[in-house]
Amino acid sequence: MGKSTSHGCTGFKISNDNRDKNGDVNMKKIKIAYISTTGLDVFPLITALEELETEKGDVAEVILRSKDDLADPKTMDDFMSFAVGSDLAILSLHGGKAILGSFDEIAGRLRDANVPMYAQDTSKLDPELMSISTVGRDVHTSIFRYLAYGGKDNSKNLLLYCLNQFLGTSYEVGEPKRPPWEGIYHPDFGYIATLDEYFRKNYKEGRPIIGLWFYNGFWQADNLRFVDSLIREIERRDANVIPVFLYSLKDVELGTKGAEWVIDNYFMKDGQPVIDALISTLMFSLTMKPRDEEKLFDKPFFEKLGVPVIKAILTYNTEEEWRESFQGLNPMDVSMSIAMPEFDGMLIAVPVAAKKTTETDALTGAKLTRFEPIDERVRKVVSLTLNWAKLRHIPNQEKRVAIIFHNYPPRNDRIGTAFGLDSPVSVYNILRDLEGEGYRLESLPESGQVLIESMIARVTNDRRWSSPEMMAEKAIDLVSEEQYRKWFEELPGAIQEKMVKSWGKPPGELFAYQGELIIPGISNGNIFIGLQPPRGFLENPEAIYHSPDLPIPHHYYAYYRWIRDVFRADLVMHIGKHGSLEWLPGKSAGLSESCFPDIAISDLPNIYPYIINNPGEGTQAKRRSYCCIIDHLIPVMHNADIYDEMAELEVMLHDYTHAASEDPAKLPTQRKMIWEKVCEAKLDHDLETDEETAFSDFDSFLERLHGYLHEIADTQIRDGLHIFGEPPEGSRLEEFLVALTRLKNGKVPSLREALVHLQGFDYDHLLECRGKLLDGERSGGHIIEEVHELSLKIMKRFHEAGFSVDDIPSVLLEIVGRTDPDVEAVLRYIGMTLVPNIASTTNELTNTLVACRGGFVPPGPSGAPTRGMADILPTGRNFYSVDPLAIPSQAAWKVGIAQAEALLDRYLKEEGKYPENVGIIVWGTPIMRTKGDDVAEILYLMGVRPVWEPRSGRVTGLELIPLQDLNRPRIDVTLRISGFFRDAFPNIVTLLDEAVELVASLREPPESNYLARHVAEEIAEKVGQGIDFEKAKEEACYRIFGCRPGAYGAGVCDAIDSKNWKDEHDLAEIYITWGGYAYGKKNYGITVPEQFRRRLGQLDLTVKNEDSREWDMLDGDDFYSFHGGMIAAVKSIKGELPKSYCGDSSDPERVKIRNTVEETKHIFRARILNPKWIESMKRHGYKGAGDMSRMVDIAFGWDATAEVLEDWMYEELANRYALDEKMQEWLKDVNPHALLNISERLLEAIDRNMWNATDEMKQKLREVYLEIEGMIEDDSA
């Protein structure tokens, strides 16, 4: 470059204060205010300053701070005091403007002070930042190249260049020099350019080869201690390592070749991988744009590489912070090092290095920060990686596989717990395919049913039917006390103490016989099929009242150690949603050796088939059990239709309509018959009416009744269960395709709406008039039903045509009589996209085998396919979720507003006023599926809106909605968040807490801001009690409550399953004990049960939203444990049930609100009592029966907590599931334990006075129970 001269700086001050006594212009001293967001440029810059001082004298003063430094107000003030008097400000922003929260403030002050400012992304030229910068374009480009190329020499030349440009000196300045962007580094050899050269120096035959890559910036900054540690550990474990530094993005101007080139040239040769696994320390996603899930490559290079990619985390916490924190990782770590790498299909592991500030540099004031290895976690990651790598080399016939069925509650009717999945048949399919691949099985079971029966014939987790001696005889193995003690003594001392405190000295009493621990399960050649051990709460029910973070029992730990060290499993599979492993106590993410999931799974490769519509709980498994998800399809969805009395009523309503015009004299008789049938079906309870009210305006009553029947009939329910690897066929495929296109999918229209429009109707008008006659004979619901049947006819004919898009016009002409562009667009989407994707459901098995041989399972999106998200198919992939920093999305904001307005409108209609206090259950899974609907609703209720960064879609802050725009009061909202929400969205916890603070601080009329009024009243009360004002203010603002740090759940379901409760007061105490921990910007799980109790006692309304009909609130115990538990707690405190609502955003454009009783009845009518659902579940034998049994448990749990079941509902459950002779015979044949539990649970409802049953009913149920109990006892003996 030679001597550079000043350009592009017109109007800025030139300092003349640092000439030497002779006036030598080159003795000027430049002042530079420098902000670094990565820290990678710090060490080269300091070295350059030191050299420059030696060579040129005191010519540069650089004050350098990180974004974390500037979060401290005093540091910020001191820095800006220097910056506004500096000659140049450099803002080096990795991730752009949004990465520095104070950017706008800093840039504004620099502009006001007339200080030249360079602001730019570290990795690419950002036009927005270039326009904000106040240095000239040429200067900006030059500074960018010096900084982007990095290293000591470029840093020194940058300083000289800036001296010439801004102070008019005339130093010789070197051009920006490109460093080696990519290359191999090894501590013994330094930089090596090519793979061949490296192998000549460092390769040992017959050993696995592990790839390792890390940022070029670490190499340039000599920040390599963690890299060295990984290299040494890999080599210590007798493996080869190829350590590669790189600049991950391809940039022609910079000369970087990018990650794909690195893979092709260092990790592959002749189109084949040379490595067996890759450890990645890189951050963000390399293959996707997470905001819009746009792929950056036609075929992502990880799929081409085809080996497991293990994500080793670099945490920006210090090791001490990480170890002491239950949170483990900070929000930026979670986003950059977990959530976004999941988009690439990486397997999430643990932190291998933590930030360490070694000293403060005397020249710049910069805190010198390096990544220091966490030695034990380095060993963990290397061991896990090597075990994945070994799967590529162990012959299949020698490979040992452990398959684990979940089993909650630990009863014999519930083996194979897995939502939406026929787990026994699915495991049969897996075993069949393993055998086909050469894995050694002694014999393939005849069926999934036979497999389960063989397991029950041995020893299971259900200890009611065998003595310890008999269990020991039937066990596949016993762990001796001596062996277990050796394993136990390997645990950290603090963990040993916790386990002994809760479970006694090893080996404890649970599943122990004469000092030996019993191992349930069966072996089949090299395959072990076992049951996940009991978590412990039902075995130690008193712990439910005081120990949400109960340690695992000795048996739990022994079981997983036995799998690893005695059975010597090469890999483990956990089957279906979900087990307890990923929910054991420990850090939220970035686990340590003292976290129970880490202790249990150890270094075993973990393959986890998981339903695609539950990204949250599956993500928890990814992050806390290091698994590779193989997502599976949801069950087929179809319309509920109507049945029994409801079907009879539909005919009667049609006859009534006909008689009204043809034979009015019959109407009085028909009215009476209709009313009698309504009462027989107990529909008067659903409609909350009586005979006098109904007959006072019978036509209006009929309109309500007709609309209700159509709504039930049009509800989507599951058609049985999914079987792993089996796509739906025949009419089930046709129904599924209709369900998947019921709503619009992105830009693809809704098939239903297109057909409605084709017939000249408005769909929303039809929904509003479901029960109202629109053309003399047909109601809106009737027309919708006809359109649904038309959809099925079209699909059947399209199926017969082989889903050929060329035949679409002829199919429509034949069935509809005309063509339509919107309908054609949907059918093209079905033929070209959905049908092939559904056919690819076979990939579930294919990619399970890929994972078993140490291959790469491609990533894919997750969500609810029938909620306009059919594009997430096909299944069989390692699903990802969302970028937590982009929650809520702008689309979710609209849905959240609709949810809030629907809630407030209903309450206002019922009560004549707005609710002052609303309690909302917030789970992480719906947040992931919807991109934040619930978060948006909460903010809108408070009268606050998010602020989004336009390009990334990330939320950068909040702003108030003015009262005149809100047009209602700001609502006081109390949240009960789930443990997973806390773990996955720490940034959202902070955001919501900031919203509370913002609204509480407003000076608005008390009647317009309920939150501020309540906070002010509580502060005054607490100060009056002698509490310090700041402490009183902090406590008065607590609105976010959750589980104890490191723990999960609400506890109520455990108490109900264990029968360890008396009344709602017991359930309330458990709910408060488990949920009485406050979270926020400054608090992480402070124990404040009385504050939680106070909030609960103030609630006017509770709500939990559901975003799909692919599940409902009677599908899992967490629904009643969280929401029902809140209702029970409010009743216990206030003496009466609160209003409780269930939001339904299954159609995001048409949000609904029902109260909890209405929702329960809706589910009962549409699914629970529906022969269509019952028969579909009976196709699945043992598993279908087990799910029916659990449904009765959950209905009972809802009634215990929220009083939602009426006597007729219990009676229907008894008649259909326990007393029907055909059902009895079927249950006895496939799962007698299910019939036992159903009858036992119904008897418990009678005994607890929850059901006022007749003596005859009680006697019948008791007879069933005793008969089945005797049968099981005989079989067990």
CORVEN-V500676 format. One record per run of one state. SS is the DSSP state (~ for helix, > for strand, _ for the rest). FROM is the first residue (numbers start at 1). TO is the last residue. If there is no record, write none. Layout:
# CORVEN-V500676
ss=SS from=FROM to=TO
ss=SS from=FROM to=TO
This chain:
# CORVEN-V500676
ss=_ from=1 to=1
ss=> from=2 to=3
ss=_ from=4 to=24
ss=~ from=25 to=27
ss=_ from=28 to=29
ss=> from=30 to=36
ss=_ from=37 to=41
ss=~ from=42 to=56
ss=_ from=57 to=59
ss=> from=60 to=66
ss=_ from=67 to=68
ss=~ from=69 to=71
ss=_ from=72 to=72
ss=~ from=73 to=83
ss=_ from=84 to=87
ss=> from=88 to=93
ss=_ from=94 to=96
ss=~ from=97 to=99
ss=_ from=100 to=102
ss=~ from=103 to=112
ss=_ from=113 to=116
ss=> from=117 to=121
ss=_ from=122 to=126
ss=~ from=127 to=132
ss=_ from=133 to=136
ss=~ from=137 to=149
ss=_ from=150 to=150
ss=~ from=151 to=167
ss=_ from=168 to=171
ss=> from=172 to=173
ss=_ from=174 to=182
ss=> from=183 to=186
ss=_ from=187 to=189
ss=> from=190 to=192
ss=_ from=193 to=194
ss=~ from=195 to=201
ss=_ from=202 to=208
ss=> from=209 to=215
ss=~ from=216 to=220
ss=_ from=221 to=224
ss=~ from=225 to=236
ss=_ from=237 to=239
ss=> from=240 to=246
ss=_ from=247 to=250
ss=> from=251 to=251
ss=_ from=252 to=255
ss=> from=256 to=256
ss=_ from=257 to=257
ss=~ from=258 to=267
ss=> from=268 to=269
ss=_ from=270 to=271
ss=> from=272 to=273
ss=_ from=274 to=276
ss=> from=277 to=280
ss=_ from=281 to=287
ss=> from=288 to=289
ss=_ from=290 to=293
ss=> from=294 to=295
ss=_ from=296 to=300
ss=~ from=301 to=305
ss=_ from=306 to=307
ss=> from=308 to=315
ss=_ from=316 to=318
ss=~ from=319 to=324
ss=_ from=325 to=330
ss=~ from=331 to=342
ss=_ from=343 to=346
ss=> from=347 to=360
ss=_ from=361 to=366
ss=> from=367 to=373
ss=_ from=374 to=374
ss=~ from=375 to=390
ss=_ from=391 to=395
ss=~ from=396 to=398
ss=_ from=399 to=400
ss=> from=401 to=405
ss=_ from=406 to=420
ss=> from=421 to=421
ss=_ from=422 to=422
ss=~ from=423 to=436
ss=_ from=437 to=447
ss=~ from=448 to=457
ss=_ from=458 to=462
ss=~ from=463 to=465
ss=_ from=466 to=467
ss=~ from=468 to=474
ss=_ from=475 to=476
ss=> from=477 to=479
ss=_ from=480 to=480
ss=~ from=481 to=489
ss=_ from=490 to=492
ss=~ from=493 to=503
ss=_ from=504 to=511
ss=> from=512 to=513
ss=_ from=514 to=515
ss=> from=516 to=519
ss=_ from=520 to=521
ss=> from=522 to=524
ss=_ from=525 to=526
ss=> from=527 to=531
ss=_ from=532 to=540
ss=~ from=541 to=545
ss=_ from=546 to=553
ss=~ from=554 to=566
ss=_ from=567 to=570
ss=> from=571 to=575
ss=_ from=576 to=580
ss=~ from=581 to=583
ss=_ from=584 to=595
ss=~ from=596 to=601
ss=_ from=602 to=604
ss=> from=605 to=611
ss=_ from=612 to=614
ss=~ from=615 to=625
ss=_ from=626 to=626
ss=> from=627 to=632
ss=_ from=633 to=636
ss=> from=637 to=639
ss=_ from=640 to=643
ss=~ from=644 to=662
ss=_ from=663 to=663
ss=~ from=664 to=680
ss=_ from=681 to=682
ss=~ from=683 to=686
ss=_ from=687 to=690
ss=~ from=691 to=696
ss=_ from=697 to=697
ss=~ from=698 to=713
ss=_ from=714 to=715
ss=> from=716 to=718
ss=_ from=719 to=721
ss=> from=722 to=722
ss=_ from=723 to=729
ss=~ from=730 to=740
ss=_ from=741 to=744
ss=> from=745 to=745
ss=_ from=746 to=747
ss=> from=748 to=748
ss=_ from=749 to=750
ss=~ from=751 to=758
ss=_ from=759 to=762
ss=~ from=763 to=768
ss=_ from=769 to=772
ss=> from=773 to=773
ss=_ from=774 to=778
ss=> from=779 to=779
ss=~ from=780 to=800
ss=_ from=801 to=804
ss=~ from=805 to=815
ss=_ from=816 to=820
ss=~ from=821 to=852
ss=_ from=853 to=858
ss=> from=859 to=860
ss=_ from=861 to=869
ss=~ from=870 to=872
ss=_ from=873 to=877
ss=> from=878 to=879
ss=_ from=880 to=883
ss=~ from=884 to=886
ss=_ from=887 to=889
ss=~ from=890 to=911
ss=_ from=912 to=916
ss=> from=917 to=922
ss=_ from=923 to=923
ss=~ from=924 to=930
ss=_ from=931 to=932
ss=~ from=933 to=942
ss=_ from=943 to=943
ss=> from=944 to=948
ss=_ from=949 to=954
ss=> from=955 to=960
ss=_ from=961 to=962
ss=~ from=963 to=966
ss=_ from=967 to=969
ss=> from=970 to=970
ss=_ from=971 to=971
ss=> from=972 to=977
ss=_ from=978 to=978
ss=~ from=979 to=984
ss=_ from=985 to=985
ss=~ from=986 to=1000
ss=_ from=1001 to=1005
ss=~ from=1006 to=1008
ss=> from=1009 to=1009
ss=~ from=1010 to=1024
ss=_ from=1025 to=1028
ss=~ from=1029 to=1036
ss=_ from=1037 to=1039
ss=> from=1040 to=1042
ss=_ from=1043 to=1051
ss=~ from=1052 to=1058
ss=_ from=1059 to=1063
ss=~ from=1064 to=1075
ss=_ from=1076 to=1076
ss=> from=1077 to=1079
ss=_ from=1080 to=1083
ss=> from=1084 to=1087
ss=_ from=1088 to=1088
ss=~ from=1089 to=1098
ss=_ from=1099 to=1100
ss=> from=1101 to=1106
ss=_ from=1107 to=1116
ss=~ from=1117 to=1134
ss=_ from=1135 to=1138
ss=> from=1139 to=1144
ss=_ from=1145 to=1151
ss=> from=1152 to=1155
ss=~ from=1156 to=1168
ss=_ from=1169 to=1170
ss=~ from=1171 to=1178
ss=_ from=1179 to=1180
ss=~ from=1181 to=1202
ss=_ from=1203 to=1206
ss=~ from=1207 to=1219
ss=_ from=1220 to=1220
ss=~ from=1221 to=1247
ss=_ from=1248 to=1254
ss=~ from=1255 to=1276
ss=_ from=1277 to=1277
